[in-house]
């Protein structure tokens, strides 16, 4: 699985064998079973995640109801805000599927960046891309109807439709599961005609 990570990094910078060995020596590769909770609301964490295989989600529990805010799949990174703010987490993170992640922390990142400055470039570029993507996603969510949100999801992340349980997908789109069923039926009907 480390080759998957190296292939991804090579889109940004080329790696020497020493740099590859340094990453492997960090012992950052972790497997988690479907259903594993990586972070509980109210707990502190220093861990950042990068999905090599599988799917994780972030969610809040409000009035005993789960509100999904994001899904992270292959080649996506997540540093929970609580890591940066050094405060308890406001949300939960769980595995939707059996998942393979890299799990790192700030100390590891400082160590690797001091030995190999080009990793800082990769991290900066990834952060910029992620920030831009989240801004666009947030704006689209705020300015679109549930039907448009679903159509955007079909266009941009069709894999989630198959991978994610319908009640979590509905929560992510800001609708009830029954509404999502009706919405899907309406879209299917339009596509027939």
Secondary structure, DSSP 8 states (H G I E B T S, - for coil): -HHHHHHHHTTTS---HHHHHHHHHT--EEEE-TT-EEE-TT----EEEEEEES-EEEEEEETTEEEEEEEE-TT-EEE-HHHHHTS--SSEEEESSSEEEEEEEHHHHHHHHHH-THHHHHHHHHHHHHHHHHHHHHHHHHHS-HHHHHHHHHHH-HHHHHHS-HHHHHHHHTS-HHHHHHHHHHHHHHHH-
